[in-house]
Amino acid sequence: MIKPSSTRYGQAAARVQPKRADPGMLAEVADGLALPQKELPPKFFYDQRGSELFERITRLPEYYQTRTERALLEAWMPELVARLGTRTLVELGAGNAEKSRIILDAMRAAGTAELYVPIDVSATFLSQTAARLRREYPGLLVEPVVADISAELHLPRRAPAPALIAFIGGTIGNFYPTAAIRLLTHIRDAMAPGDRFLMGVDLRKDVAKIEAAYNDAQGVTAEFNRNMLRVLNHELGADFDPAAFDHRAFYDRTAHWIEMHLVASRPQQVMIPGIGVVQFAEGETLRTEISAKYDKASVGDLYRAAGLRLEAWRHDADRLFALTVGSPA
Ligand code: AVI
């Protein structure tokens, strides 16, 4: 990891950074922009605007994932939660908790809803969500945790058992394989024997269908992609011109993932206080996200590598998306 004072970007590295710049973020951005293929983690999409844009994505006709997963949850959760006797729901990357309600409703119907722990990187979204859920589910304890799940996972010590740890939305796809194993290993380490892990995965399918989901006709995904540059401008005082970057998303058939990039439409120099001047050649890209697609065998491999056992699996009739349940191996 390079320090902000590094001379990697020349003289400008000595400039004063804005007061609110987070040193961790600054170091991550410096590292990512110094790679031969510039790359930044997708968590930088999500300020308030980014979260709202993602919500719009979930309602797009091309983006089949959210509605398919919701239907699977509605069909399966009442039975699963009643059978497990789930008393605590821990949700990783909870966002606005729209789909959590399906699980919470199932817990309430089973008479076991005691604690809900939504974990998300966006504090604003999380506190709004927590306030709403406390009103909607009187008697349910809601203990939100602001955390970057890619870096750490701490579960409340005295959560009523058994817990269901949910990682829905297909977000596992946004993790590279080693990071996915690390994350699931942390989850396994936090689980008691009776706890279960619920994970949603987007399935491998016709490439045109996947690519359409990330190149929507209304351009919402393109705006979501460019929002990362707005976040960098706001958080680090950078001077990216989002309009000077084009959106590109394509499927890698070997890696089984879609990649999202921002493509510099002209040569440009971007100043990031604390880092310095970053050059983009015309056509040079910044990779902002991968979204891996799974099948049953690859989910089984992932679970095994993390010390989990794939216990149950449900997919929709068109095999677009699957819900998977794991237990400590
Ligand atoms: C959050 N995550 C599962 C989304 C995905 O499909 O990988 C993020 C996204 N990126 C573009 N569209 C949606």
Residues whose N, C-alpha, C, O or C-beta is under 5 A from the ligand:
A	BS01	AVI	I57 G169 G170 T171 G173 I290 S291
